[in-house]
Amino acid sequence: MSEELSQRHSKALEADLITGAVEKAQAEALNGLRQYDYGLSVVRDAIERKSFKLRVSLVLALQREALRGISAYAGNFRPAGVSIDGSSHEPVGAHLVPELVEDMCDYVNEHWETASPIHLAAYIMWRLNWIHPFSDGNGRTSRTLSYVVMCCKLQAILPGNPTIPEQIVSNRNPYFAALDAADAACKDGKLDLSAMEDLLGGMLAVQLKGVYDAASGLPGTA
């Protein structure tokens, strides 16, 4: 994949509250921290309760944190169609979004006891991007929600750096390739998340290795 395709952006009629590029970048960076902190609060609550159920309200809440003060559509499903620069995938019509997001949540809840944390995280990562329910913030929300689901399933806030979401942001091409592979399988009527599962599994190993390196006192990990 060429460097020019290392970014993908949703294109829709957007109600921007911030138009300046620098100001928007600063707001997105701050919101990214808020979104991650909100996600960790969800994990802490799930650990305390020893239970978790994925609800549409959580999906909306995470996207709201990502777009707070940036878009008038923050915390709401997109009102119209959307295209994705750099991708051949055509997201579903806006009228199908609410039901499909509910179905996504149902899949996770119905497979909670039997599926692996990596499978559930991979499913969220792909399916939310496939539905593309928001005018903006789909990738950010899918990465955070996927990580939240993994942590909740493991009943732990995973230690180590860089985290899985950070690794994806630093090199998006393998992530895009895994999304494309799942999209291709979906077109053939199959659910094949093997590429995404392999990607997340490898990234989890890198994250946890950071803990080992720090515990071993390796240079640059203190």
C-alpha positions as CSV (number, residue, x, y, z in Angstrom):
1,M,0.0,0.0,0.0
2,S,1.4,3.4,-1.0
3,E,2.2,6.1,1.5
4,E,-0.6,8.3,0.1
5,L,-3.1,5.6,1.2
6,S,-1.8,5.5,4.7
7,Q,-4.8,7.7,5.8
8,R,-8.5,7.2,5.3
9,H,-11.0,9.9,5.9
10,S,-14.8,9.9,5.9
11,K,-16.4,12.4,3.5
12,A,-19.9,13.6,4.4
13,L,-21.9,16.7,4.9
14,E,-20.4,17.7,8.2
15,A,-21.4,20.3,10.7
16,D,-17.9,21.5,11.8
17,L,-17.7,23.6,14.9
18,I,-13.9,24.2,14.4
19,T,-12.7,25.1,10.9
20,G,-9.0,26.0,11.6
21,A,-6.7,23.1,10.9
22,V,-4.4,23.8,13.8
23,E,-7.2,24.3,16.3
24,K,-9.0,21.2,15.0
25,A,-5.8,19.1,15.4
26,Q,-5.4,20.3,18.9
27,A,-9.0,19.6,19.8
28,E,-8.7,16.1,18.3
29,A,-5.6,15.3,20.3
30,L,-7.3,16.4,23.6
31,N,-10.5,14.5,22.7
32,G,-8.4,11.4,22.0
33,L,-7.1,11.5,25.6
34,R,-10.6,12.1,26.9
35,Q,-12.0,9.2,24.8
36,Y,-9.3,6.8,26.0
37,D,-9.9,7.8,29.7
38,Y,-13.6,7.3,29.2
39,G,-12.9,3.9,27.8
40,L,-10.7,3.0,30.8
41,S,-13.5,4.1,33.2
42,V,-15.8,1.7,31.4
43,V,-13.2,-1.1,31.9
44,R,-12.8,-0.3,35.6
45,D,-16.6,-0.4,36.1
46,A,-16.8,-3.8,34.3
47,I,-14.0,-5.2,36.4
48,E,-15.7,-4.0,39.6
49,R,-19.1,-5.5,38.5
50,K,-17.4,-8.6,37.1
51,S,-19.7,-8.2,34.1
52,F,-20.0,-6.4,30.8
53,K,-22.6,-5.9,28.1
54,L,-22.0,-3.9,25.0
55,R,-24.7,-1.4,24.4
56,V,-25.3,1.1,21.6
57,S,-25.1,3.9,24.2
58,L,-21.4,3.1,24.8
59,V,-20.6,3.3,21.1
60,L,-22.3,6.7,20.9
61,A,-20.6,7.9,24.1
62,L,-17.1,7.0,22.9
63,Q,-17.7,8.8,19.5
64,R,-19.1,11.8,21.4
65,E,-15.8,12.1,23.3
66,A,-13.9,12.0,20.1
67,L,-15.9,14.8,18.4
68,R,-16.8,16.9,21.5
69,G,-16.6,20.5,20.5
70,I,-15.6,19.7,17.0
71,S,-18.8,18.5,15.3
72,A,-22.5,19.1,15.8
73,Y,-23.0,15.4,15.1
74,A,-20.9,14.3,18.1
75,G,-22.6,11.4,19.8
76,N,-25.1,10.8,16.9
77,F,-25.3,8.5,14.0
78,R,-24.6,10.1,10.6
79,P,-27.8,11.6,9.0
80,A,-26.7,10.8,5.4
81,G,-24.4,8.7,3.2
82,V,-20.7,8.7,3.6
83,S,-17.6,7.8,1.5
84,I,-14.1,6.8,2.6
85,D,-11.1,8.3,0.8
86,G,-8.5,5.7,0.1
87,S,-10.9,2.7,0.4
88,S,-13.1,0.8,-2.1
89,H,-15.6,0.0,0.7
90,E,-19.0,1.7,0.3
91,P,-20.7,2.0,3.7
92,V,-24.4,1.2,4.1
93,G,-27.1,3.8,3.9
94,A,-27.8,5.9,6.9
95,H,-31.2,4.4,7.5
96,L,-29.6,1.0,8.1
97,V,-27.0,2.2,10.7
98,P,-29.0,2.0,14.0
99,E,-30.1,-1.6,13.4
100,L,-26.6,-2.8,12.2
101,V,-24.9,-1.2,15.3
102,E,-27.5,-3.0,17.5
103,D,-26.7,-6.3,15.6
104,M,-23.0,-5.7,16.2
105,C,-23.6,-5.3,20.0
106,D,-25.8,-8.4,19.9
107,Y,-23.0,-10.4,18.3
108,V,-20.5,-9.5,21.0
109,N,-22.9,-10.1,23.8
110,E,-24.1,-13.5,22.4
111,H,-20.5,-14.7,21.9
112,W,-19.1,-13.2,25.1
113,E,-18.7,-16.5,27.0
114,T,-17.4,-18.5,24.1
115,A,-15.3,-16.3,21.9
116,S,-11.7,-15.2,22.7
117,P,-10.9,-11.6,23.6
118,I,-8.9,-11.2,20.4
119,H,-11.8,-12.4,18.3
120,L,-14.3,-10.0,19.9
121,A,-11.9,-7.1,19.6
122,A,-11.2,-8.0,16.0
123,Y,-14.9,-8.2,15.2
124,I,-15.5,-4.7,16.7
125,M,-12.5,-3.2,14.9
126,W,-13.8,-4.4,11.6
127,R,-17.6,-4.3,11.9
128,L,-17.8,-0.7,13.2
129,N,-15.5,0.4,10.4
130,W,-17.6,-1.6,7.9
131,I,-20.9,0.0,9.1
132,H,-19.2,3.4,9.4
133,P,-22.0,4.8,11.5
134,F,-20.6,8.3,12.0
135,S,-19.8,11.3,9.8
136,D,-16.4,11.4,11.5
137,G,-14.4,9.6,14.2
138,N,-15.2,6.0,13.0
139,G,-11.6,4.8,13.1
140,R,-10.9,6.4,16.5
141,T,-14.1,5.0,18.0
142,S,-13.5,1.5,16.6
143,R,-10.0,1.4,18.0
144,T,-10.9,2.5,21.4
145,L,-14.1,0.3,21.6
146,S,-12.1,-2.7,20.4
147,Y,-9.5,-2.2,23.1
148,V,-12.2,-1.6,25.8
149,V,-13.9,-4.9,24.8
150,M,-10.6,-6.8,24.9
151,C,-9.9,-5.4,28.4
152,C,-13.4,-6.1,29.7
153,K,-13.3,-9.6,28.4
154,L,-9.9,-10.1,30.1
155,Q,-11.1,-8.3,33.2
156,A,-8.0,-6.2,33.3
157,I,-6.6,-2.9,32.2
158,L,-3.7,-4.1,30.1
159,P,-0.3,-2.9,31.1
160,G,2.6,-2.0,28.7
161,N,3.4,0.5,26.0
162,P,2.8,1.2,23.2
163,T,-0.8,0.2,23.5
164,I,-2.6,-1.5,20.7
165,P,-4.4,1.7,19.6
166,E,-1.1,3.6,19.7
167,Q,0.6,1.0,17.5
168,I,-2.2,1.2,14.9
169,V,-2.0,5.0,14.7
170,S,1.8,4.8,14.3
171,N,1.5,2.4,11.3
172,R,-2.0,2.2,9.8
173,N,-1.2,0.2,6.7
174,P,-1.4,-3.3,8.3
175,Y,-4.6,-2.2,10.0
176,F,-6.1,-1.1,6.6
177,A,-5.0,-4.4,5.0
178,A,-6.7,-6.4,7.8
179,L,-9.9,-4.3,7.3
180,D,-9.8,-4.9,3.5
181,A,-9.3,-8.7,4.0
182,A,-12.4,-8.9,6.3
183,D,-14.3,-6.7,3.8
184,A,-13.4,-9.1,1.0
185,A,-14.6,-12.1,3.0
186,C,-17.8,-10.3,3.8
187,K,-18.6,-9.7,0.1
188,D,-18.4,-13.5,-0.3
189,G,-20.8,-14.0,2.6
190,K,-18.1,-15.1,5.1
191,L,-16.9,-13.8,8.4
192,D,-13.1,-14.2,8.3
193,L,-11.3,-12.0,10.8
194,S,-8.0,-14.0,10.8
195,A,-5.9,-11.1,9.4
196,M,-7.3,-8.7,12.1
197,E,-6.9,-11.3,14.8
198,D,-3.3,-12.0,13.8
199,L,-2.6,-8.2,13.8
200,L,-4.2,-7.6,17.2
201,G,-2.5,-10.6,18.7
202,G,0.9,-9.4,17.5
203,M,0.3,-5.9,18.8
204,L,-0.8,-7.3,22.2
205,A,2.4,-9.2,22.4
206,V,4.4,-6.0,21.7
207,Q,2.4,-4.1,24.3
208,L,3.0,-6.7,27.0
209,K,6.6,-7.1,26.0
210,G,6.9,-3.5,27.1
211,V,6.1,-4.5,30.6
212,Y,8.8,-7.3,30.5
213,D,11.4,-4.9,29.1
214,A,10.6,-2.4,31.8
215,A,10.7,-5.1,34.5
216,S,14.0,-6.4,33.2
217,G,15.5,-2.9,33.3
218,L,16.3,-2.8,29.6
219,P,17.6,0.6,28.3
220,G,15.0,3.1,27.3
221,T,12.1,1.4,29.2
222,A,12.4,3.0,32.6
